Amino acid sequence: MSYLQRKGYKGICLRDINIRMNCVVKSVNVNPEGGVPKYPVNCIELTATGVVGDKQRYKNHGGTERAVLLFDYSVIQKLQSEGHTVDIGTTGENITFVNDDDTFQPEESDIYQIGSTIFIQLTFPAPPCGTIADSFIDGDINQVSDEVNPGQARWCASVLVAGKVYPNDRMRLYRRGSDLSTLEKENYKFLAEHPLFCPYFYSHLEIRAGTTLDSNDELTYFTAKSLCCSTVGSFGPNKVKTYRSDTSLAAILLDKPWQKIRKEIARGKIPEACLPICYDKLTTDKRWSTIEYFVNLFSFADSVEAPSVQIIDYKFGNECNLACRMCTPGSSNTILKNTLAYIEQQPDDQRVDTVQQINHFGNFYIRPGDLANPNWLEATMQASTTISSPQDVLNIKRALPTLQHLQLAGGEPFVSNNVEEVLLAAIESGDNEHINLEITTNGTRFVRDKLDIFFKFRKLEFIISIDGTNKIYDYVRHPFKFNILEKRLQEFSDYIDEYNFHDKVDVSFCTVGLIYNLFDYENIHNLFMKYFQHLGQANSFQLQTFVYAMIPSPYVPPGANENMSVLSLDFLPLHIVEMALRSFTNAHSIEWHTELIEYVDTRVRNGRRESSYRCLQELKKHTLLTDKINGVDYHNYLHPVIIKLLDTINIEPL
């Protein structure tokens, strides 16, 4: 029972509304000596080659395709009612599960999710052998033969993502085997045989544009490139390797640091750079989502044999038309402009103090000594504006023939000239026909001439960042207005309908879970449903419960994540989060609601029920400072509960 259930919270359902089959693990079983029966235990650990602590008596048992054996408890009950002595574990299964749908029949290649992070794939019905004869009248092992008694067989499975399984874990059908393409089946089989595989090691580059001023105050370009956001740290704490802009992407992918990572994987070692993000036990779902995203794009085996750039995550710079509360000048030059304009407006004797207040939160750093330069404003603006170099754009154009997937983020893709140049080049060469686009956008620039360019590509995913409705949206996503956003969303939805692009595009809202928008999540969900529900189940509203430090907190209390943002829900008193949950009257069973509940339970389990008052003081400082820069007042925008909280926090006047 969860923490909220113990407190009497009603309506909690941890079942995804789109699940076609839902099971519960009844028992997990092993036999350290080998053979049968297998005995119930409190927990088992699944690996690619089998169950830890479970010995196989015969050589033809076990292995990647027989890593785990499953049996439906309803079949055991049926056989018992017929007089057989079969029971949990007597036929050698490692997982005994209860299926709530007696009409459902498993299929070869079905993928199941157990708990939140474990994935297995059915390989074939287990052929019965004489070792289990004692479980049946007259030793009739064909009672569990799929050929003789379809629907009563045990199933062998491979392990796609390893982990620990406990009794009462949820087990659900993730993908039907009959729905998988030949390429997907080959890739899942490869994954079972290579448990540390990640597509990023062999086919992906993250490209982040950068500019700086040299010793002569001349603008120079640099490009930070890595396999992914995790391996940025491969060169030491907080270090990123930069390359000359004329270095080819193929040469970067085969550079020594990345070769080292691939060699470690081949030796069965998890690279140190990958541990904090994707191979930590709490974040294996991130690695799985990466695999799922690319499983139908290219052959995993071929990418290992001959690494090539097939996926580019292009962070083209900080050209953006918004100044969002959780963002930084590194991602939005509008924040940069607004902040510098605010500093310039201050009296000369107060500018240094103002700069120190801004520097305090770590998302923007101005050296106070720079203010003595008569041209400090222009110089800072120039040095802090990031755009791609012409050579970077040329390198991406050269990679188009082998490219399968292009991710665009910045900045705002709809206002970037460099993004448009790359896309038009792909259309001219015909490479748009084999490239999927993933566009992270604020949704404010859905104009037809731009959409006409994007929709010429093979497949599109639009991730629309929306962090509130009505006045809360206006407050968080300054200076845009919610009523205009709704017009843009309607125009985008109409465009999809007009050209019948429903099968070509996926749309999702991505909302950052902030203190400011805590009471607005159901409204954002309803906004998504209003404009995009008709597109189908692949489209969704996603809530990022944990907010990492784009705007870091200068003070982090013991036990909290050291990278937590000052705007994170972690800094709120827990009773306020619970109050928000109770206000969501029609969100039960929806995924984002379930994740928010799990977040509360996790926080309680970790002993972090209450926030440090010092954390709240940092929140108040940041809120008031950003209000001054944007020329607004939180009293006119936020939910009454959040306003009351902020009003009760005492700080020194800014």
C-alpha positions in Angstrom: 0.0 0.0 0.0 1.4 3.4 -1.0 1.9 6.3 1.4 -1.1 8.2 -0.1 -3.3 5.2 0.1 -2.4 4.9 3.8 -3.5 8.5 4.2 -6.9 7.7 2.7 -6.3 9.1 -0.8 -9.0 7.6 -3.1 -8.9 6.8 -6.8 -5.3 5.7 -7.2 -4.9 3.2 -9.9 -1.4 2.2 -11.2 -2.8 0.5 -14.3 -2.1 2.1 -17.7 -5.4 2.8 -19.4 -4.1 1.4 -22.7 -2.9 -2.0 -21.4 -4.5 -4.9 -23.3 -3.3 -7.5 -20.7 -2.5 -6.9 -17.1 -0.9 -9.5 -14.8 0.6 -9.7 -11.3 3.6 -11.7 -10.3 2.3 -14.2 -7.8 5.6 -16.0 -7.0 9.3 -15.9 -7.9 11.1 -19.3 -7.7 14.6 -20.7 -7.8 16.5 -23.9 -7.0 20.2 -23.4 -6.1 20.8 -27.1 -6.5 19.2 -27.3 -9.9 16.2 -29.1 -11.3 12.7 -29.1 -9.8 10.9 -28.1 -7.8 11.9 -24.4 -7.7 11.2 -22.8 -4.4 9.4 -19.5 -3.8 11.7 -16.7 -2.6 11.3 -13.0 -1.8 13.1 -11.8 -4.9 14.9 -13.0 -8.0 17.4 -11.1 -10.2 17.0 -11.5 -13.9 20.1 -11.3 -16.2 20.7 -11.9 -19.9 21.8 -15.4 -19.3 19.4 -16.5 -16.5 18.2 -16.0 -13.0 20.9 -15.3 -10.3 21.1 -18.2 -7.8 19.1 -20.6 -10.0 21.0 -23.6 -11.2 20.2 -25.5 -14.4 20.6 -29.3 -14.3 20.9 -29.8 -18.0 22.9 -28.1 -20.7 19.9 -27.5 -23.0 18.2 -25.5 -20.2 19.1 -21.8 -19.6 20.9 -19.5 -22.1 19.8 -16.2 -23.5 16.7 -17.6 -25.2 15.7 -19.6 -22.0 16.9 -17.0 -19.5 13.6 -17.2 -17.5 10.6 -19.5 -17.5 7.1 -18.3 -16.8 3.8 -20.1 -16.0 0.3 -18.9 -15.7 -1.2 -19.6 -12.3 -4.7 -20.0 -13.7 -3.3 -23.1 -15.7 -2.0 -24.5 -12.4 -5.3 -24.0 -10.8 -7.1 -25.7 -13.7 -4.8 -28.7 -13.6 -5.2 -29.0 -9.8 -9.0 -29.1 -10.2 -8.5 -32.1 -12.6 -6.5 -33.9 -9.9 -3.0 -33.2 -10.9 -0.4 -32.4 -8.1 1.2 -29.5 -10.0 1.9 -26.5 -7.9 3.9 -23.3 -7.9 7.5 -24.1 -8.9 7.0 -27.8 -9.5 7.3 -27.5 -13.2 10.4 -25.3 -13.0 9.0 -21.8 -13.7 10.9 -18.8 -12.3 7.9 -16.5 -12.4 4.4 -17.6 -11.6 1.9 -14.9 -12.7 -1.8 -14.2 -12.4 -3.5 -13.2 -15.6 -6.7 -11.2 -15.3 -7.8 -12.1 -18.8 -8.5 -15.8 -19.3 -9.2 -15.2 -23.1 -5.7 -13.8 -23.7 -3.1 -16.2 -25.2 0.7 -15.3 -25.2 2.5 -15.3 -28.5 6.1 -15.8 -29.6 8.1 -12.5 -29.4 5.6 -10.8 -27.1 7.4 -8.2 -24.9 6.4 -7.8 -21.3 7.2 -5.1 -18.8 7.7 -6.2 -15.2 7.6 -3.5 -12.6 8.8 -0.2 -14.1 12.2 -1.1 -15.5 12.4 -4.8 -16.5 11.6 -6.0 -20.0 11.5 -9.6 -21.2 10.5 -11.2 -24.5 8.8 -14.6 -25.0 10.9 -16.8 -27.2 9.0 -20.1 -27.4 6.7 -22.4 -25.5 8.8 -24.6 -23.2 8.7 -28.3 -24.4 7.9 -30.5 -21.4 10.5 -33.0 -20.2 10.4 -36.0 -17.9 11.8 -34.2 -14.9 8.4 -32.6 -14.3 6.4 -35.9 -14.6 5.7 -36.1 -10.8 3.4 -33.0 -11.2 0.9 -34.9 -13.3 -1.4 -38.0 -13.2 0.3 -40.9 -14.8 3.3 -38.6 -15.6 1.3 -37.0 -18.4 3.7 -34.1 -19.1 1.8 -33.3 -22.3 -0.7 -31.4 -20.1 1.7 -28.5 -20.5 2.6 -29.2 -24.1 1.7 -26.3 -26.5 1.2 -28.8 -29.3 -1.2 -31.1 -27.4 -2.9 -28.5 -25.1 -2.6 -25.1 -26.6 -2.8 -22.3 -24.0 -1.4 -24.5 -21.1 2.3 -24.3 -21.9 5.0 -22.6 -19.9 6.9 -19.9 -21.8 10.7 -19.3 -22.2 11.8 -15.7 -22.4 14.9 -13.7 -23.0 15.8 -10.7 -20.8 16.0 -7.4 -22.7 16.5 -5.2 -19.6 17.7 -6.9 -16.5 16.7 -6.3 -12.9 15.0 -7.7 -9.7 11.5 -9.1 -9.7 9.3 -9.3 -6.6 6.0 -11.0 -5.8 3.1 -8.6 -6.5 5.0 -6.7 -9.2 2.9 -5.6 -12.0 3.5 -7.4 -15.3 1.9 -6.1 -18.5 2.0 -6.8 -22.2 4.2 -4.1 -23.7 4.2 -5.1 -27.4 2.5 -7.9 -29.3 5.0 -10.2 -31.1 2.8 -10.2 -34.2 3.1 -6.4 -34.4 6.9 -6.5 -34.6 8.6 -6.0 -37.9 11.4 -8.4 -39.0 14.0 -5.7 -38.2 12.5 -5.2 -34.7 12.6 -9.0 -34.0 16.3 -9.2 -35.1 17.2 -6.2 -32.9 15.4 -7.5 -29.8 17.2 -10.8 -30.3 20.5 -9.0 -30.6 19.7 -7.0 -27.5 19.1 -10.2 -25.5 22.5 -11.5 -26.5 24.2 -8.1 -25.9 22.7 -6.8 -22.7 24.9 -3.6 -22.5 24.1 -2.5 -26.0 23.0 1.1 -26.6 22.4 2.6 -30.1 24.2 5.8 -29.0 27.6 4.1 -28.8 27.6 3.2 -32.5 25.4 5.6 -34.4 24.6 8.8 -32.5 26.2 12.2 -32.1 25.1 15.1 -30.0 26.1 18.4 -31.6 26.0 21.6 -29.6 26.8 24.9 -31.2 29.0 27.3 -29.3 30.7 30.7 -29.8 33.2 32.6 -27.8 35.4 35.7 -28.1 39.1 35.2 -28.7 41.9 37.4 -27.2 41.2 40.0 -29.9 37.4 40.0 -29.1 36.8 38.3 -32.4 33.9 35.9 -32.5 35.0 32.2 -32.9 33.0 29.0 -33.2 33.5 25.8 -31.4 31.4 22.7 -31.3 30.9 20.4 -28.4 30.2 16.8 -29.6 29.6 13.6 -27.7 27.8 10.3 -28.1 25.0 11.5 -25.9 24.3 13.8 -22.9 25.7 11.1 -20.6 29.1 10.7 -22.2 29.8 14.4 -22.1 31.6 13.6 -18.8 34.0 11.2 -20.4 36.8 13.7 -20.2 36.5 14.4 -16.5 34.1 16.3 -14.2 32.2 19.0 -16.0 34.4 18.8 -19.1 33.2 18.6 -22.7 35.5 17.8 -25.6 35.3 20.3 -28.3 36.4 19.8 -31.9 37.4 22.1 -34.7 34.3 22.9 -36.8 35.9 21.3 -39.9 36.3 17.9 -38.2 34.0 15.4 -40.0 31.2 13.7 -38.0 32.5 10.3 -39.0 35.9 11.1 -37.6 34.4 12.3 -34.3 32.3 9.1 -33.9 35.5 7.0 -34.3 37.6 9.2 -32.0 39.6 7.5 -29.2 37.3 8.4 -26.3 34.3 6.8 -28.0 36.3 3.8 -29.2 37.3 3.3 -25.6 33.6 3.2 -24.6 32.8 0.7 -27.3 35.7 -1.6 -26.2 34.5 -1.5 -22.6 31.0 -2.5 -23.7 32.5 -5.4 -25.8 34.3 -6.6 -22.6 31.1 -6.6 -20.7 32.0 -3.5 -18.7 29.6 -0.6 -18.2 31.5 2.7 -19.0 31.9 5.0 -16.1 30.5 7.9 -18.1 27.2 6.0 -18.6 26.6 4.9 -15.0 25.0 8.0 -13.5 22.4 8.4 -16.3 21.4 5.2 -18.1 22.7 2.2 -16.1 21.8 3.3 -12.7 19.1 0.9 -11.3 16.7 3.8 -10.9 17.0 5.1 -14.5 17.1 1.9 -16.6 13.9 3.1 -18.2 15.9 5.9 -19.9 18.1 3.4 -21.7 15.1 1.3 -22.7 13.3 4.3 -24.1 16.4 5.0 -26.2 16.4 1.5 -27.5 12.7 1.6 -28.3 13.1 4.8 -30.2 15.5 3.3 -32.7 14.6 -0.4 -32.7 12.8 0.0 -36.1 15.3 2.4 -37.7 18.4 0.3 -38.4 20.1 -3.0 -37.6 21.8 -3.0 -34.2 24.2 -5.7 -35.3 25.3 -3.8 -38.4 25.9 -0.6 -36.4 28.2 -2.5 -34.1 30.0 -4.0 -37.1 30.5 -0.7 -38.8 29.7 2.4 -36.7 28.3 5.3 -38.7 26.4 8.5 -37.9 22.7 7.6 -38.3 21.2 9.7 -35.5 22.1 13.4 -34.8 20.9 15.4 -31.8 21.4 18.9 -33.2 21.4 21.6 -30.5 21.7 24.5 -32.9 22.1 27.4 -30.5 20.0 29.6 -28.3 17.8 31.4 -30.8 14.4 31.5 -29.1 11.5 33.9 -28.9 10.6 33.1 -25.2 12.1 33.7 -21.8 10.8 30.7 -19.8 11.1 30.6 -16.0 13.0 27.2 -16.0 15.3 28.1 -18.9 18.7 29.8 -19.2 20.5 32.2 -21.6 22.3 29.1 -22.9 19.0 28.0 -24.4 17.3 31.3 -25.1 18.8 34.5 -26.3 15.6 36.3 -25.3 16.4 35.6 -21.6 19.9 36.9 -22.4 18.5 40.1 -23.9 16.0 40.7 -21.1 18.6 40.1 -18.4 21.2 42.4 -19.9 18.5 45.1 -20.4 17.5 44.8 -16.8 21.2 45.2 -15.7 21.6 48.3 -17.9 18.5 49.9 -16.4 20.0 49.8 -12.9 21.9 52.9 -11.5 25.6 52.6 -11.9 26.2 52.1 -8.2 23.8 49.2 -8.1 24.9 47.2 -11.2 27.5 45.1 -9.5 25.0 44.0 -6.8 22.5 43.2 -9.5 25.0 41.1 -11.4 25.9 39.2 -8.2 22.2 38.5 -7.6 21.9 37.0 -11.1 25.2 35.1 -10.8 24.0 33.6 -7.5 21.7 31.1 -9.3 24.5 29.8 -11.5 22.5 29.8 -14.8 24.2 33.0 -16.1 27.5 34.4 -15.2 28.7 38.0 -15.8 32.1 39.1 -14.5 31.4 42.3 -12.5 34.7 43.7 -13.9 33.3 43.6 -17.4 30.9 46.4 -16.4 33.8 48.8 -16.6 34.0 48.2 -20.4 32.0 50.9 -22.2 30.9 48.2 -24.7 30.1 45.6 -22.0 26.5 45.1 -23.1 27.4 44.4 -26.8 30.4 42.3 -25.9 28.4 40.1 -23.4 25.5 39.7 -25.8 27.9 38.7 -28.6 29.9 36.2 -26.4 26.7 34.6 -25.0 24.8 34.2 -28.2 25.3 30.7 -29.6 24.8 29.8 -33.2 26.1 27.0 -35.4 29.1 27.7 -37.5 28.8 27.4 -41.3 31.1 24.4 -41.1 28.8 22.6 -38.6 25.9 23.1 -41.0 28.0 21.7 -43.9 29.1 18.7 -41.8 25.4 17.8 -41.0 24.6 18.2 -44.7 27.4 15.7 -45.6 25.9 13.2 -43.1 22.4 13.3 -44.6 22.9 10.3 -46.9 23.3 7.9 -44.0 21.1 9.7 -41.5 17.9 8.0 -40.2 16.9 10.3 -37.4 17.5 14.0 -36.7 16.6 15.6 -33.4 16.2 19.4 -33.3 16.4 21.4 -30.1 17.8 24.7 -29.0 16.6 27.3 -28.9 13.4 27.2 -31.0 13.7 25.2 -34.3 11.0 27.3 -36.0 13.1 30.5 -35.7 16.5 29.0 -36.6 17.9 29.8 -40.0 20.5 27.1 -39.7 17.8 24.4 -39.1 15.9 25.6 -42.1 19.1 25.4 -44.2 19.8 21.8 -43.2 16.2 20.7 -43.9 16.0 22.4 -47.3 19.3 20.7 -48.2 17.9 17.3 -47.3 14.8 18.0 -49.4 16.9 19.0 -52.4 19.0 15.9 -52.2 16.0 13.6 -51.5 17.4 12.4 -48.2 14.3 13.7 -46.4 12.6 10.5 -47.6 14.6 8.3 -45.2 14.9 10.8 -42.2 12.7 11.0 -39.2 12.5 14.4 -37.5 12.1 14.9 -33.7 11.3 18.5 -33.0 11.2 20.0 -29.5 9.3 23.3 -29.9 7.4 25.8 -27.8 4.5 25.6 -30.3 4.3 29.4 -30.8 5.5 29.4 -34.5 3.3 26.8 -36.2 3.1 28.7 -39.5 2.3 27.0 -42.8 5.4 27.8 -44.7 7.5 26.3 -41.9 5.2 23.3 -41.5 5.4 22.6 -45.2 9.1 22.1 -44.9 9.0 19.8 -41.8 6.2 17.6 -43.2 8.3 16.7 -46.3 10.2 14.2 -44.1 9.5 10.5 -43.6 8.1 10.7 -40.0 7.7 13.5 -37.5 7.5 13.8 -33.7 6.6 17.1 -32.3 7.4 17.5 -28.6 5.6 20.7 -27.6 6.8 22.3 -24.4 3.8 23.7 -22.5 4.1 24.4 -18.8 0.7 25.9 -17.9 -2.6 27.2 -19.1 -4.1 30.7 -19.0 -2.3 33.0 -16.5 0.1 30.3 -15.4 1.3 29.8 -19.0 1.7 33.6 -19.4 3.8 33.7 -16.2 6.1 30.7 -17.0 6.5 31.2 -20.7 7.0 35.0 -20.8 6.3 37.0 -22.9 3.9 34.8 -25.0 0.1 34.7 -24.2 -2.0 31.6 -23.8 -4.8 32.8 -26.0 -2.4 33.1 -28.9 -0.9 29.7 -28.1 -4.4 28.1 -28.4 -4.8 29.7 -31.9 -1.4 28.2 -32.9 -2.4 24.7 -31.6 -5.7 24.9 -33.4 -3.9 25.9 -36.6 -1.4 23.0 -36.2 -4.2 20.5 -35.6 -6.2 21.8 -38.6 -3.1 21.5 -40.8 -2.6 17.8 -39.8 -6.3 17.1 -40.6 -6.3 19.1 -43.8 -3.5 17.0 -45.3 -4.4 13.8 -43.6 -1.0 13.5 -41.8 -2.4 11.5 -38.9 -0.2 8.5 -39.7 2.9 10.6 -40.4 3.1 12.6 -37.1 3.2 12.0 -33.4 2.4 14.9 -31.0 3.1 15.1 -27.3 3.1 17.8 -24.7 6.1 17.9 -22.4 5.5 19.7 -19.1 8.3 20.4 -16.6 7.0 19.8 -13.1 7.5 23.2 -11.5 6.4 24.8 -8.3 4.6 27.4 -10.3 2.4 25.0 -12.3 1.8 22.2 -9.7 -2.0 22.7 -9.7 -2.3 23.0 -13.5 -1.3 19.6 -14.7 -4.9 18.4 -15.3 -5.6 21.5 -17.2 -2.6 20.9 -19.5 -3.7 17.3 -20.0 -7.1 18.6 -21.0 -5.6 21.1 -23.4 -3.7 18.3 -25.1 -6.9 16.2 -25.4 -8.8 19.2 -26.8 -6.5 19.6 -29.8 -4.8 16.2 -30.3 -6.8 13.4 -28.9 -8.0 12.5 -32.4 -4.5 11.6 -33.4 -4.5 8.3 -31.4 -2.8 6.6 -28.5 0.8 7.2 -29.7 0.3 10.8 -28.8 0.5 11.9 -25.1 1.0 14.4 -22.4 4.3 13.8 -20.5 5.1 15.2 -17.1 8.7 15.6 -16.1 8.4 15.2 -12.3 12.1 15.6 -11.5 13.6 18.9 -12.7 17.3 19.0 -13.0 19.5 22.0 -12.6 19.2 24.3 -15.6 18.7 26.7 -12.8 20.5 25.0 -9.9 19.7 25.7 -6.3 22.6 27.4 -4.5 21.6 25.3 -1.4 20.6 21.6 -1.6 19.5 19.9 1.7 21.0 16.6 2.8 19.4 13.7 1.0 18.3 15.7 -2.1 19.7 15.3 -5.5 22.7 17.7 -5.8 21.6 18.6 -9.4 18.1 19.6 -8.3 16.7 22.9 -9.7 15.6 25.7 -7.4 12.1 25.3 -9.0 11.8 21.6 -8.4 8.8 20.0 -6.6 11.4 18.6 -4.2 11.6 21.9 -2.5 7.9 22.1 -1.8 6.3 21.0 1.5 4.8 17.6 0.7 1.3 18.5 2.0 1.1 21.0 -0.9 1.9 18.3 -3.5 -0.7 16.1 -1.9 -3.2 19.0 -2.0 -2.6 19.3 -5.7 -3.1 15.6 -6.3 -6.5 15.7 -4.6 -7.5 18.6 -6.9 -7.1 16.4 -10.0 -10.6 15.0 -10.1 -10.5 13.3 -13.5 -6.9 12.2 -13.9 -6.9 8.8 -12.1 -5.2 6.0 -14.0 -3.5 8.4 -16.5 0.2 7.9 -16.7 1.3 11.3 -15.7 -0.9 11.1 -12.6 0.5 7.7 -11.7 4.0 9.0 -12.0 3.3 12.0 -9.8 1.9 9.6 -7.1 5.0 7.4 -7.4 7.1 10.5 -7.0 5.4 11.3 -3.7 5.8 7.8 -2.5 9.5 7.7 -3.4 10.1 11.0 -1.7 8.4 9.7 1.5 10.4 6.5 1.3 13.6 8.5 1.1 12.6 10.5 4.2 12.1 13.8 2.5 8.6 14.7 3.6 9.3 18.4 4.3 11.4 20.9 2.5 14.2 23.0 4.0 13.1 26.5 4.7 16.4 27.7 3.2 15.4 26.0 -0.1 12.2 27.9 -0.1 14.1 31.2 0.6 16.1 30.5 -2.6 12.9 29.9 -4.5 11.5 33.2 -3.3 14.7 35.1 -4.3 14.7 33.6 -7.7 11.0 34.3 -8.2 11.3 37.9 -7.2 14.4 38.5 -9.3 12.8 37.0 -12.4 9.7 39.0 -11.8 11.7 42.2 -11.8 13.5 41.2 -15.0 10.2 40.3 -16.8 8.2 43.2 -15.3 5.5 41.0 -13.7 4.2 40.1 -10.2 3.5 36.5 -9.2 0.4 37.6 -7.3 -1.4 38.2 -10.6 -0.7 34.8 -12.1 -0.2 31.8 -9.8 -2.5 29.5 -7.9 -3.7 30.8 -4.5 -1.9 28.0 -2.6 1.4 28.8 -4.3 0.9 32.6 -3.8 0.2 32.0 -0.1 3.3 29.8 0.2 5.6 32.5 -1.4 4.0 35.2 0.7 4.9 33.4 3.9 8.6 33.0 3.0 10.7 35.8 4.5 13.9 37.0 2.8 15.9 40.2 2.7 14.7 42.7 0.1 16.4 42.3 -3.3 
